[in-house]
Amino acid sequence: MFKKGMLGFFLLLAMTVLMVACNSDNEEDPSDKSDDNAKKYSGVFEETDAIAREFMVVKIEQNYPEILKYLSSEGVDELKEKKSYLLDSHEYPNRFEELEDKYELRRYDNFYNDEKGEVYYRYRTPDDKEVLTNSWIIIKQDDDNEWKIESYYGERPGVINDSNAETGTVLHELPED
């Protein structure tokens, strides 16, 4: 009886090890997909990288007339609904320059595909207390094939979580202190 129990235990253990080994071979490293996508969609990323950086600057400075130029029609409507009283203002001129390059801009190229067509970015800047805060930019082509920011209030895309938040391509690295 003891031998049968031990044999069953070792058989179960062997099957578990085999399943884990097979699954780990099939999982794609996010950095591998990022490299593949960076090459495959280099034209897309060349355009969207420039848009993401420019939008980041005008958003940091809260330059609303410029922000409106980057937003999709839905994004414009959303901003008008929530902050119509600010749409003619440029709240913090030179705030971006005052950062003195203390920001990170990251593109999540590993999540881009033709079907969904969204390019995700995260930028991180220190707040008043030097705590890094994340802001998200989602860019997608509109009906006229122009790249537009979906929302001023970009939320973290559902596909990006704590385990893959540091993947993708860093376009501007936060300086080491």
PyMOL commands that set and color helices and strands:
alter all, ss='L'
color gray80, all
select helices_A, chain A and resi 2-26+30-40+42-60+64-70+73-86+95-98+109-111
alter helices_A, ss='H'
color red, helices_A
select strands_A, chain A and resi 104-107+118-126+132-141+147-149+169-172
alter strands_A, ss='S'
color yellow, strands_A
deselect
rebuild
show_as cartoon
